[in-house]
Amino acid sequence: MKYKILKQQIFSSHKYSIVPIRYEDRFDIMKWRNQQIYHLRQAKPLTKEDQDAYFDNVVLKLFEQEKPEQILFSYLENDKCIGYGGLVHINWRDKNAEISFVMNTELEKEFFKIHWGIFLQLLEQIAFHELNFHKIFTYAFDLRPHLYEAVESKSYLKEAVLKEHYFFDGKFKNIIIHSKYNPQKITYRKMKEEDRLLMLEWANEKTARENSFSTELITIEDHTSWFHEKYRNKNAHYFICEVNNNAIGIVRFDIQDDFTVVGINLSKEFRSKGLSSIFLKDCLTFYFDYSYKPLRAFIKEENISSIKAFEKVGFKLLQKTVIKNKKSFIYELKTNDL
């Protein structure tokens, strides 16, 4: 089945993906919901008859609607369903929606944060890039503190607490709302010949030179030679980052024998806005497969903004070192640690 409202139907990150909710997964979903009924807006355990009726009378109609109230997905590891969720209570006028996600109960103890993180990254592609929503949010009974850690690690902000908003187990409990706003329309593409002079401009900007291990201005001849070598090199994967169709930076990956060197450079107007970590995380999630070699970033000690950006994505300090007489750090992200 396909959603009429979506141009793209499948969103993937390495071995994980979300696809339009599959009829074949309905009884696994029912089992997980019944096991986790305590944190759901579900009055009683579901039966197979209930689940069949819901899929036949509600879910199947969503695929053909111009503006469905909800858009639901099966969350897969390879082709096996290990969860489901999507955008629910969609407000098309105000461009916002609530996030819903339930995973296989057996995975919650050890992999709760990991799967919430992957699911959110995939769902944001739909909410912000496909549908251009302004805001998405979680609406959670105050029963699972580990949920807040999971969503806050993905830059969701605690926006509201509805005090004593529902009655549970003989007591009134709070509702906690975490939200994330559309960071702007962000897209990525491979570097092209017409980017050559713009990249030189970014590279020769004052702060960029100060943060580089070679601080001298780059000549157009040296840059052109370097650019064409990277353009032809199958081990160089360079992605131009665009905001509202304007190129504003680059994320680069240079594959070595034992690891991949990663670097980021943005136009000066777009620095200090939290975009570096977003660009890097998106490229690792959707465009560059780093699952077979660790990533390493080489950063000057005084380049605090880059250190924070890489740490936010999950890079860990591997060692302190000296590069070209400058105190420096090597940060590493091991395979599948994102």
C-alpha positions in Angstrom: 0.0 0.0 0.0 1.1 3.6 -0.6 0.0 6.9 1.0 -1.4 9.3 -1.6 -0.2 12.2 0.5 3.5 11.1 0.3 5.8 11.2 -2.8 8.3 8.9 -1.1 7.0 5.8 0.8 10.1 4.1 2.3 12.6 5.9 4.5 15.7 4.0 5.5 18.8 4.2 7.6 21.2 1.3 7.0 19.3 -1.9 8.0 16.3 0.0 9.5 13.4 1.5 7.7 9.8 2.7 8.0 7.3 1.6 5.4 3.5 2.3 5.1 2.0 0.2 7.8 1.6 -3.4 6.7 -1.5 -5.5 7.2 0.6 -8.5 8.0 2.0 -6.8 11.1 -1.3 -6.1 12.8 -1.3 -8.9 15.3 2.3 -8.2 16.4 1.2 -4.6 16.9 -1.8 -5.7 18.9 0.4 -7.9 21.2 2.8 -5.0 21.9 0.0 -2.5 22.6 -1.7 -4.9 25.0 1.6 -5.5 26.8 2.2 -1.8 27.1 -1.3 -0.6 27.7 -0.3 1.3 30.8 1.3 4.1 28.8 -1.2 4.2 25.9 -4.6 5.9 25.4 -6.2 2.5 25.2 -9.1 1.6 27.5 -8.9 -2.2 27.3 -6.9 -5.0 25.8 -7.4 -5.4 22.1 -8.8 -8.6 20.5 -8.1 -10.0 17.1 -11.6 -8.9 16.1 -10.9 -5.4 17.3 -7.6 -5.2 15.4 -9.1 -6.6 12.2 -11.9 -4.1 12.3 -9.5 -1.2 13.0 -7.3 -2.1 10.1 -10.2 -2.7 7.7 -12.3 0.3 8.7 -9.7 2.9 9.6 -6.2 2.1 8.5 -6.9 1.1 4.9 -8.8 4.3 4.3 -5.8 6.4 5.3 -3.8 5.5 2.2 -6.2 7.3 -0.2 -7.1 10.4 1.8 -5.7 13.8 0.8 -5.2 14.8 4.4 -5.4 11.8 6.7 -5.7 12.2 10.4 -2.8 9.9 10.9 0.0 8.4 8.8 1.2 5.1 10.2 4.3 3.0 9.5 5.8 -0.4 10.2 9.3 0.0 11.7 11.5 -2.7 10.2 14.9 -4.2 10.9 15.8 -5.6 7.5 12.3 -6.9 6.6 11.2 -7.8 10.1 8.7 -5.6 11.9 10.1 -4.6 15.4 7.7 -1.6 16.0 5.2 0.7 14.5 4.2 4.4 14.8 3.9 7.6 12.9 2.2 11.0 12.9 -1.1 11.1 14.6 -3.7 13.8 15.5 -2.4 15.7 12.5 -3.4 19.3 12.3 -3.0 20.2 8.6 -4.0 23.8 9.1 -1.4 24.6 11.8 1.1 22.1 10.3 1.8 20.0 13.4 1.3 16.4 14.6 1.9 14.2 17.5 4.5 11.4 17.4 3.4 7.8 18.1 5.8 4.9 18.5 5.5 1.5 20.1 8.3 -1.0 19.8 8.6 -4.8 20.3 8.3 -5.0 24.1 11.3 -7.4 24.3 13.6 -4.6 22.9 12.6 -2.0 25.4 15.0 -2.9 28.2 18.2 -2.7 26.3 17.5 -0.9 23.1 14.8 1.7 24.0 16.9 4.8 23.3 18.5 3.4 20.2 15.2 2.6 18.4 13.5 5.8 19.5 16.4 7.7 18.0 16.4 5.9 14.7 12.6 6.1 14.4 12.6 9.8 15.1 15.3 10.5 12.5 13.3 8.6 9.9 10.0 10.2 10.9 11.5 13.7 10.7 12.3 13.1 7.1 8.5 12.8 6.5 7.3 15.5 8.8 9.8 18.2 7.9 11.0 17.4 4.4 8.0 15.6 2.8 5.1 17.4 4.5 6.9 20.6 5.6 5.3 20.5 9.0 6.2 23.3 11.4 6.3 21.2 14.5 6.0 17.6 15.8 5.8 16.6 19.4 5.4 13.7 21.9 2.5 13.6 24.4 3.4 11.2 27.1 2.0 10.1 30.4 4.6 10.9 33.1 5.5 7.2 33.6 8.6 6.6 31.6 11.5 9.0 32.4 13.8 7.1 30.0 11.5 8.4 27.2 12.5 12.0 28.0 16.2 11.1 27.8 15.6 9.4 24.4 13.8 12.4 22.8 15.9 15.1 24.4 19.0 13.4 22.9 17.5 14.1 19.5 17.1 17.8 20.2 13.4 17.7 21.3 12.7 20.4 23.9 10.5 19.9 27.0 7.8 22.4 26.0 5.0 21.9 28.5 3.8 20.0 31.6 0.0 19.5 32.0 -0.3 19.1 35.7 -2.4 16.2 37.1 -4.0 15.8 33.7 -5.0 12.2 33.8 -5.9 9.6 36.5 -3.7 6.4 36.7 -3.5 3.7 39.4 -5.4 5.8 41.9 -3.5 9.0 41.4 -3.5 12.0 39.1 -0.4 12.2 36.9 1.2 14.8 34.6 1.4 14.8 30.8 4.8 15.8 29.5 5.1 17.3 26.0 8.4 17.5 24.1 8.5 19.3 20.7 10.8 19.8 17.8 10.4 22.6 15.2 11.2 22.4 11.5 14.9 23.6 11.4 14.2 24.9 7.8 14.1 23.0 4.6 17.4 21.1 4.5 18.5 19.0 1.5 21.7 17.3 0.5 23.4 16.5 -2.8 26.8 15.4 -4.1 29.4 18.0 -4.9 29.3 19.3 -8.5 31.7 21.2 -10.7 29.8 24.5 -10.2 30.5 24.3 -6.4 34.2 24.7 -6.9 34.5 28.5 -6.5 31.9 28.6 -3.7 33.9 26.0 -1.8 37.0 28.0 -2.2 35.2 31.0 -0.7 34.1 29.0 2.3 37.6 27.5 2.7 39.3 31.0 2.6 37.0 32.6 5.1 39.0 33.9 8.1 37.6 31.5 10.8 37.8 28.6 8.4 41.5 29.3 7.9 42.2 29.7 11.6 40.6 26.3 12.3 42.5 24.6 9.6 45.9 22.9 10.1 47.2 24.9 7.2 46.3 28.5 7.9 47.6 30.1 4.7 45.1 31.3 2.1 44.4 28.8 -0.7 45.2 29.8 -4.2 42.7 29.2 -7.0 45.2 27.0 -8.7 45.8 24.8 -5.7 42.1 24.6 -5.0 41.2 23.6 -8.5 43.8 20.8 -8.5 42.5 19.6 -5.1 38.9 19.8 -6.2 39.3 17.8 -9.4 41.3 15.1 -7.5 38.5 14.7 -5.0 35.8 14.9 -7.6 37.4 11.8 -9.4 38.4 9.9 -6.2 36.0 7.1 -5.4 37.0 7.2 -1.8 36.0 10.9 -1.4 32.3 11.4 -0.6 31.5 15.1 -0.4 28.0 16.4 0.2 26.8 19.9 -0.3 24.2 21.0 2.4 21.4 23.3 1.2 18.9 25.3 3.2 15.9 26.5 1.2 17.8 25.4 -2.0 20.8 27.6 -1.1 24.2 25.8 -0.7 25.6 26.8 2.7 28.1 24.2 3.6 29.8 20.8 3.0 30.2 17.5 4.9 33.1 15.5 3.6 34.2 11.9 4.1 37.6 10.6 2.9 38.0 6.9 3.3 41.4 5.7 4.5 42.6 2.1 5.0 41.5 1.8 8.7 39.1 4.7 9.2 37.2 7.5 7.4 38.2 11.2 8.0 35.2 13.5 8.3 35.1 17.2 8.2 32.5 20.0 8.0 32.7 23.6 6.8 29.8 26.1 6.6 29.3 29.5 5.2 30.1 32.0 8.0 26.5 33.3 8.0 25.2 29.9 9.1 27.6 29.0 11.8 26.6 28.9 15.5 23.1 27.9 14.6 23.4 24.2 15.5 23.4 23.2 11.9 26.8 21.3 11.8 25.5 18.5 14.0 22.3 18.3 12.0 24.1 18.1 8.7 26.6 15.5 9.9 23.9 13.3 11.5 21.7 13.5 8.5 24.6 12.5 6.1 25.5 9.6 8.3 21.9 8.4 8.6 20.8 8.7 5.0 23.8 9.2 2.6 27.0 7.8 3.9 27.4 4.2 5.2 30.0 4.2 7.9 29.1 0.8 9.2 32.3 -0.9 8.1 34.9 1.7 9.3 35.0 4.1 12.2 34.9 7.8 11.6 37.6 10.2 12.8 37.6 14.0 13.1 40.9 15.9 13.6 40.2 19.1 15.5 42.3 21.9 16.9 42.1 22.3 20.7 40.7 25.8 20.5 38.0 24.9 17.9 35.3 24.6 20.6 32.3 24.9 18.3 33.5 21.9 16.2 34.2 19.9 19.3 30.7 20.5 20.5 29.1 19.7 17.1 30.9 16.3 16.9 30.2 15.4 20.5 26.5 16.1 20.0 26.4 13.5 17.2 28.1 11.0 19.4 31.8 11.3 18.7 34.1 10.4 21.6 37.6 11.8 22.4 40.0 9.1 21.1 43.3 10.9 22.0 45.1 14.2 22.4 47.8 14.8 19.9 49.9 17.5 18.2 49.3 18.2 14.5 51.6 20.7 12.7 52.7 22.1 16.1 49.1 22.6 17.2 47.5 20.9 20.2 44.7 18.9 18.8 42.1 16.2 19.5 41.1 13.1 17.5 37.5 12.3 17.9 36.0 9.0 16.8 32.6 7.5 16.1 32.7 3.8 16.0 30.6 1.8 13.6 26.9 1.8 14.4 27.3 4.1 17.5 25.2 6.9 16.1 
